[in-house]
Amino acid sequence: MASLLQGFEEVQLVKPVGKTVMTVTETAIRFNKATSEVLGSPAYVKVLINEKTRQIAVTPTTAKADNAIKFSKVAGTASSANIKEPTLVEAVKAFFTLPEAPEGEVAYQAVNGAAYPENKTVIFDADSAVSGIMKRRGRKKAA
């Protein structure tokens, strides 16, 4: 039997993770669902920055850890995460130059991350970010 299946490999049922993306705006940092999946959809994460390499790393942590930031609304459920913690937004935003946005629109920088599922870590390289402008989401202001 063993020789009959020699050279065959099992089909891996783990689906590949999509592109991990971090989007930085004036007031928030957004991580997409794929980023949450790589991290294991943790309730809390730590965001680390490397000034020299201009990189931002995200890794799971516990609620009690220093500098823990609320990430998933429901731990274990992958969804995008919006982080609006002002100190963190300012620290990360320092790596990016946001373009001027017209009234009612939001300037952003989006960057694909390098996923390290075995370490439950995603590293974003600020130098590979792309700029854009999107329509402001949410409720429209009453005219």
C-alpha positions, 0 to 999 in steps of 0.5 A: 500500500505504501509504495502505491501512494509513494510521491503523493502528498495530502491535499492541505485543507487549510485555505490560503489567507488572503492579502493582509492589509492595514489602512491608515487614515487621519483618525484610525488604523484598520486591519482587514479580515485576512490580518485578523485570520493570520493573528488568530482573531485575538481579542487584544493585540500589540502593535510594534514599530521599527523606526529604522526599517519603517515597519509596523508589526501586529501580534496577539496579546492578552488583555492584561499585557502592557499596551494591549489594544482591543482588536476583535469584537468577538475573540476567535471570530475573524473580522476587520478591526478599526483601532482609534486609540489616538497615541497608537494612530499618531505613532503609526501615522508618523510613517505615512504621508497622507494626501490632502483630501477634498471635503467629505472624503478621507485620505488614506495609505494602504499597505499589504503585510507579510503574514507569518501565521506560524508566529501569529504575526503580520508585518507591514512595510510603510515604504510599500504603502499606496495612497488613496482617497475614499468617500467618507463612510457612515452617516451623512451629515444633515444638510 
